Amino acid sequence: MDCPRTEREALERLLIGPYGVLAASSAGRAEPEEECRIRTCFQRDIDRITHSKSFRRLKHKTQVFLQPEGDHYRTRLTHTLEVSRLSRTVARALRLNEDLAEAIALGHDLGHTPFGHAGERALNRIYPGGFKHYEQSLRVVDVLERDGRGLNLCYETRMGILHHTHGAPDDTREAVTVRLCDRIAYINHDLDDSIRAGILTEEEVPALIRTNCGERNSERINSILTDLIENSVDGELRMSEKMQETFDFFHAFMYSDVYTNPRAKREEGKVEGILRSLYDYYSAHPDMLPEELQAVAEREGVRRAACDYISGMTDSYAMEKYGELFIPFAWTVK
């Protein structure tokens, strides 16, 4: 039987254009491993991420709205899956490596805190070294997963995860694809969720967005992605001038009218109190950390370990631990 991996690598040479990354040309892993007969190196990265504990926890982490009442609001997991699908669409159309784009997309938010960006801002103030979710995402795959052994992902996947927010001069085109699709995904699905939550009405969506992108979520995403694909040339991913202006306006509108909206953010003031209390407790009681994080405390200090533990919590687990540690239980005298 021929080796399916080498067949796929040969096929990539036909399917992937001059600006894409061939799996056979990857810079490899920090710890060299024997190649899989079936999967390319980037396909293995996809599998390692999707089978990780941190990936499964994303389903219980806030995207924008804290503790929303309803089953149809996005979570950090559904956001990740949407980014993955958009990234594969763009990568295929532009003859980039779909598997690398998918691996980066699936791993890009593994380091996100409970309570969304409110949790990230809180931990950034609490932890002396500062906290950025994209740095923590890389730390998750490099250090924390698999009981401290890490996932040993390919260099291109790791750098795409690290740079997914701000980018870097030597980014692969696949990494750029994920960074753009991340933004396209979140402004559109956050608008959709804000309408569902009653933060905005459909009529309050600015005419510029409705005219240039569409009235519905699917129309808006299709318009932006189609424009991006049709205007990207010579390895440069870009939108038309008209769509870029609309996209920038759309992004600014979401920050001014949704992300800072008092109705959407009214519970966020409680987040820092919860996370600070947990951080102080575990910093003072490292013996209460999970075993693998006690090892982190020994190597890198207890504050680092406490930050790792809290940032990995889901919303519900953080509140459960807060209640367990700081809220008295009812008791009766027999």
VOGU-3710 file (C-alpha; in Angstrom, 3 decimals, decimal comma):
1> mdcprterea> 0,000/0,000/0,000  1,282/3,451/-0,905  1,778/5,879/1,941  -1,303/8,184/2,063  0,772/10,985/3,569  3,281/11,070/0,721  0,416/10,895/-1,780  -1,191/13,885/-0,096  2,097/15,773/-0,047  2,482/15,137/-3,777
11> lerlligpyg> -1,073/16,340/-4,361  -0,353/19,511/-2,370  2,350/20,410/-4,902  -0,405/20,569/-7,517  -3,149/22,190/-5,416  -1,207/24,742/-3,383  0,044/27,857/-5,123  3,371/29,667/-4,758  2,302/31,568/-1,628  1,045/28,588/0,363
21> vlaassagra> 3,016/26,375/2,754  3,600/22,781/1,715  3,374/20,279/4,557  6,551/18,643/3,272  8,333/22,009/3,630  7,307/22,666/7,236  10,007/23,916/9,587  8,999/21,000/11,780  8,470/20,439/15,491  10,569/21,467/18,473
31> epeeecrirt> 10,858/17,773/19,356  11,390/15,762/16,138  8,948/12,887/15,628  8,558/10,062/13,166  6,114/11,069/10,423  2,636/9,555/10,334  1,965/7,267/7,359  -1,568/8,571/6,974  -1,617/12,279/7,850  0,510/15,251/6,931
41> cfqrdidrit> 2,132/17,185/9,769  -0,576/19,883/9,680  -3,350/17,291/9,722  -1,767/15,836/12,848  -1,781/19,308/14,409  -5,520/19,567/13,724  -6,131/16,245/15,447  -3,957/17,096/18,444  -5,801/20,358/18,990  -9,313/18,963/18,584
51> hsksfrrlkh> -8,566/16,117/21,006  -7,108/18,426/23,644  -8,794/19,261/26,940  -8,408/22,994/26,358  -10,319/22,711/23,071  -13,226/20,923/24,761  -13,387/23,598/27,459  -14,067/26,287/24,842  -17,714/25,224/24,698  -18,225/26,650/28,198
61> ktqvflqpeg> -16,318/29,908/27,723  -18,026/33,222/26,976  -17,673/34,853/23,597  -19,283/38,251/24,339  -22,349/37,883/26,549  -21,852/36,610/30,099  -24,264/33,857/31,106  -26,729/34,455/28,249  -30,177/32,930/28,618  -30,632/30,865/25,475
71> dhyrtrltht> -28,985/28,051/23,546  -28,150/29,934/20,362  -25,576/32,468/21,510  -22,021/31,901/20,381  -19,459/30,464/22,732  -15,708/30,484/22,318  -16,015/27,039/20,705  -18,618/27,974/18,111  -16,584/31,091/17,306  -13,532/28,898/16,762
81> levsrlsrtv> -15,443/26,575/14,450  -16,773/29,516/12,428  -13,264/30,929/12,044  -12,048/27,509/10,952  -14,667/27,207/8,240  -14,129/30,745/6,913  -10,366/30,202/6,906  -10,644/26,984/4,918  -12,893/28,678/2,372  -10,426/31,507/1,811
91> aralrlnedl> -7,406/29,195/1,827  -8,933/26,901/-0,781  -9,946/29,773/-3,046  -6,476/31,336/-2,852  -4,629/27,999/-3,219  -3,152/28,093/0,273  -2,774/25,158/2,659  -6,240/24,499/4,073  -4,936/22,147/6,758  -2,475/24,692/8,133
101> aeaialghdl> -5,156/27,397/8,136  -7,533/25,050/9,966  -4,928/24,085/12,556  -4,168/27,734/13,345  -7,871/28,597/13,510  -8,710/25,712/15,844  -5,882/26,617/18,213  -6,031/30,401/18,126  -8,236/30,913/21,209  -7,174/27,987/23,410
111> ghtpfghage> -5,666/30,437/25,902  -8,774/32,546/26,352  -9,918/33,174/29,891  -13,328/32,550/31,413  -15,733/35,468/30,914  -14,344/36,458/27,522  -12,323/39,616/27,056  -13,526/40,875/30,438  -11,622/37,994/31,999  -8,574/38,739/29,860
121> ralnriypgg> -8,553/42,391/30,922  -8,955/41,382/34,559  -6,090/38,866/34,484  -3,915/41,389/32,670  -4,372/43,726/35,637  -4,040/40,989/38,268  -1,061/38,972/37,052  2,224/40,887/37,480  3,594/39,664/34,151  0,508/40,826/32,261
131> fkhyeqslrv> -1,797/38,542/30,328  -2,562/38,271/26,591  -4,772/35,464/25,386  -2,735/34,890/22,211  0,433/34,387/24,261  -1,462/32,045/26,561  -2,787/30,090/23,561  0,796/29,342/22,551  1,660/28,462/26,152  -1,265/26,027/26,246
141> vdvlerdgrg> -0,064/24,085/23,195  3,632/24,320/24,097  3,614/23,784/27,869  0,274/23,044/29,515  -1,508/20,437/27,411  -1,014/16,702/27,927  -0,142/17,134/31,624  2,722/19,485/30,923  4,189/17,767/27,860  2,555/20,104/25,332
151> lnlcyetrmg> 1,234/19,175/21,900  4,553/19,624/20,045  2,880/21,353/17,094  4,565/22,450/13,891  6,358/25,785/13,879  3,939/27,322/11,352  0,898/26,363/13,433  2,467/27,727/16,614  3,427/31,069/15,079  0,006/31,455/13,478
161> ilhhthgapd> -1,602/30,964/16,897  0,757/33,438/18,571  0,291/36,165/15,951  -3,420/35,776/15,249  -4,344/39,107/16,857  -1,692/41,518/15,638  0,330/39,653/13,038  4,057/39,569/12,335  6,162/40,488/9,281  7,048/36,872/8,506
171> dtreavtvrl> 3,518/35,465/8,858  2,504/32,748/6,438  -0,413/33,600/4,166  -2,382/30,976/6,084  -1,784/32,886/9,318  -2,921/36,114/7,693  -6,032/34,299/6,470  -6,931/33,205/10,006  -6,314/36,673/11,439  -8,674/38,256/8,909
181> cdriayinhd> -11,289/35,504/9,225  -11,201/35,815/13,013  -12,236/39,465/12,696  -14,773/38,764/9,967  -16,327/36,041/12,086  -16,570/37,880/15,368  -17,968/41,203/14,188  -20,656/39,364/12,215  -21,685/36,779/14,778  -21,454/39,305/17,623
191> lddsiragil> -23,805/41,578/15,692  -26,138/38,631/15,153  -26,046/37,787/18,875  -26,556/41,423/19,901  -29,739/41,569/17,810  -30,874/38,261/19,345  -30,197/39,689/22,818  -32,114/42,887/22,126  -29,020/45,082/22,416  -29,717/46,329/18,897
201> teeevpalir> -32,567/46,038/16,448  -32,010/45,189/12,803  -33,100/48,738/11,921  -30,330/50,158/14,118  -27,625/48,471/12,049  -26,066/51,357/10,060  -27,193/51,705/6,464  -23,585/51,515/5,236  -23,276/47,973/6,612  -26,696/46,872/5,368
211> tncgernser> -26,120/48,326/1,902  -22,547/47,137/1,300  -22,629/43,834/3,184  -26,235/42,715/3,455  -29,224/42,481/5,761  -28,593/39,006/7,172  -25,602/37,401/8,860  -25,031/34,980/5,983  -25,222/37,787/3,424  -22,732/39,918/5,313
221> insiltdlie> -20,185/37,124/5,665  -20,563/36,080/2,042  -20,132/39,652/0,804  -16,964/40,270/2,830  -15,367/36,902/2,054  -16,161/37,133/-1,661  -14,683/40,613/-1,836  -11,549/39,480/0,028  -11,009/36,507/-2,276  -11,613/38,445/-5,467
231> nsvdgelrms> -9,250/41,283/-4,517  -6,349/39,260/-3,092  -3,488/39,046/-5,594  0,208/38,137/-5,631  0,130/36,731/-2,121  -1,401/39,845/-0,568  -4,759/39,365/1,133  -6,819/42,508/0,761  -10,330/43,809/0,240  -11,517/46,393/-2,229
241> ekmqetfdff> -11,264/49,977/-1,034  -15,035/50,166/-0,658  -15,280/46,960/1,363  -12,254/47,811/3,508  -13,828/51,141/4,453  -17,095/49,357/5,246  -15,319/46,669/7,243  -13,394/49,243/9,283  -16,628/51,143/9,947  -18,355/47,859/10,903
251> hafmysdvyt> -15,538/47,036/13,342  -15,649/50,498/14,935  -19,450/50,341/15,208  -19,283/47,056/17,117  -16,884/48,557/19,642  -18,907/51,741/20,115  -22,397/50,234/20,186  -22,048/46,610/21,307  -18,776/45,765/23,071  -19,060/48,798/25,350
261> nprakreegk> -22,859/48,830/25,554  -23,947/49,077/29,234  -26,656/46,432/28,764  -24,175/43,937/27,336  -21,439/44,728/29,838  -23,384/45,310/33,063  -22,215/42,060/34,710  -18,556/42,467/33,771  -17,715/44,513/36,865  -18,054/41,339/38,919
271> vegilrslyd> -15,499/39,425/36,856  -12,369/40,988/38,302  -13,507/40,364/41,858  -14,045/36,671/41,108  -10,732/36,180/39,299  -8,720/38,248/41,782  -10,091/36,244/44,699  -9,222/32,970/42,974  -5,769/34,228/42,007  -4,971/35,354/45,548
281> yysahpdmlp> -6,206/32,071/47,000  -4,202/29,786/44,712  -1,117/31,993/44,994  -1,311/31,504/48,769  -2,279/27,801/48,577  -0,272/26,186/45,744  -0,984/22,766/47,283  -4,594/23,217/46,099  -3,558/23,466/42,446  -3,851/20,398/40,190
291> eelqavaere> -0,728/18,224/40,224  0,525/19,290/36,796  0,246/22,956/37,804  2,078/22,335/41,044  4,941/21,264/38,781  4,610/24,605/36,947  4,738/26,385/40,315  7,998/24,653/41,159  9,572/25,548/37,799  8,165/29,027/37,140
301> gvrraacdyi> 6,649/30,235/40,389  3,272/29,961/42,037  1,865/33,137/40,461  2,500/31,752/36,987  0,788/28,505/37,943  -2,199/30,316/39,471  -2,585/32,393/36,311  -2,416/29,260/34,139  -5,039/27,506/36,243  -7,500/30,397/36,302
311> sgmtdsyame> -7,119/31,273/32,614  -7,952/27,682/31,715  -11,187/27,627/33,709  -14,589/27,716/32,062  -17,077/30,362/33,197  -19,103/27,875/35,211  -16,045/26,242/36,824  -14,629/29,619/37,889  -17,939/30,484/39,566  -18,146/27,018/41,111
321> kygelfipfa> -14,658/27,331/42,627  -15,406/30,880/43,806  -18,570/29,684/45,513  -16,789/26,695/47,035  -13,975/28,836/48,444  -15,689/32,072/49,434  -19,450/31,598/49,876  -20,586/29,887/53,106  -22,704/26,780/52,705  -25,979/26,457/54,590
331> wtvk> -25,764/24,222/57,663  -28,093/22,930/60,303  -27,646/21,871/63,914  -28,785/18,358/64,637
//
